[in-house]
Amino acid sequence: MPAPQENPMQSQINFLLSDFNTRLRDLEERNRIIKERVLLIGQNLISFREDLDKEIEELKKTTNSFKKDIDKIKSTLDNLLTETDKFVKRDEIMLIERMLKDIQPLEFARTKDIEEIINKKLNEKQTIKTQENTK
C-alpha cells in the first residue's frame, strides 16, 4: 500500500508543531540557564554578605579598641591638667623674684646678730681704752 499523501494542511500543522516544540525546548533551556544564574547570584550574594559581616565585626572591634585608647588618653590628659594646676605659674615666680630683689632679705640682720656686732664694737672700744690707759 502506498503511503497516504499528506495533506498540505497536515504538513503545515506538523511544521508548526515542530517549530513550537523547538521553541518550547529553547525556552525551557533559557529558563534553566536563568535559574542557574539566579542560584549562582544568590550564592555569591550570601558569600558577599558573610564577608561583609566579618569585615563589619572587625571594624567594630577596632573601633572599640580606639574608643578604649581614647578614653585612656582622656584620663591621662585630665590627670596632667589637674597636676599642672598645682604648679607655680611663671608670673607668680617673677613676682616673687621682684619682691625678693626689692626686699634684699640677705641684707637683713637678725636681732641677735646686731647685738653681737654692738657687743663686739663695745669690746673693741673698751680694749682700745684700756690699752690707752695702760700707756
Secondary structure, 3 states (H helix, E strand, C coil): CCCCCCCHHHHHHHHHHHHHHHHHHHHHHHHHHHHHHHHHHHHHHHHHHHHHHHHHHHHHHHHHHHHHHHHHHHHHHHHHHHHHHCCCCHHHHHHHHHHHHHHCHHHCCCHHHHHHHHHHHHHHHHHHHHHHHHC
